[in-house]
Amino acid sequence: MDQSPSSSPTPRARHLLRHAPLAVILVMAVVGYITLREHITFDTLREHRETLLAFRDSHFTTLATAFVATYFVIVSFSLPGAAVASVTGGFLFGLVLGTALNVAAASLGAAAIFLAARWGLGAALATRIETSEGRMKRLKQRLHDNEISVLFLMRLVPAVPFFVANLLPALVGVRFRNFILTTVLGIIPGAMVFTWIGVGLGEVFDRGDTPDLSLLWEPQIIGPILGLAALAAMPMLIKVIRGKRDI
């Protein structure tokens, strides 16, 4: 009796399939950087400001949904324009709702990158680390013991690129629930700053100026954010001090 060939994918095909989502993200990031970096700008927003405001006034829910979807795509594919999108949230929706929409969209995009990396490369790398011995396994255990603090630090320290803070945790086996928790809470301070800039964007455009995003580095802004980062690091510091006392 003839047997039809199995329709299940081969191990190699399954291996390639698992890496496909992250590969798509990386390809889209490169293509987006080349094709979109000169289009998603504050000049583009200035040009279409009246159209956007009119559409918001007549189709508020539709625009809010479209904004979240667009911001999600920008973050999930690491496209240029995340800062412009964050400021636009404040410009269109105000400080409170704008911050909420910015945080929601950025968090969903971050989760997409995390899951894409975890499903493919991250799963293989995490397994390899888990079965290894020596320094690598000790580092993994220390990360596991201080997961919340480390993830909060990655979100609160502005020097850590957002894409890195999304991708790296997936590659070292961080738990998804901790990743989401620290992402949502950790990006709120920065999101509020960018949204606040957007609230006054109309006046900036009326003067013929461009928003000054260097405001994030002003002492009165960066100081409290770094203070939160210090609080996030406190549990790790306490564990180190206690460990030395126990030696």
Secondary structure by P-SEA (a helix, b strand, c coil): ccccccccccaaaaaaaaaaaaaaaaaaaaaaaacccccccaaaaaaaaaaaaaaaaccaaaaaaaaaaaaaaaaaaccccaaaaaaaaaaccccaaaaaaaaaaaaaaaaaaaaaaaacaaaaaaaaaaacccaaaaaaaaaaaaaaaaaaaaaacccccaaaaacccccccccaaaaaaaaaaaaaaaaaaaaaaaaaaaaaaaacccccccccccccaaaaaaaaaaaaaaaaaaaaaaaaaac
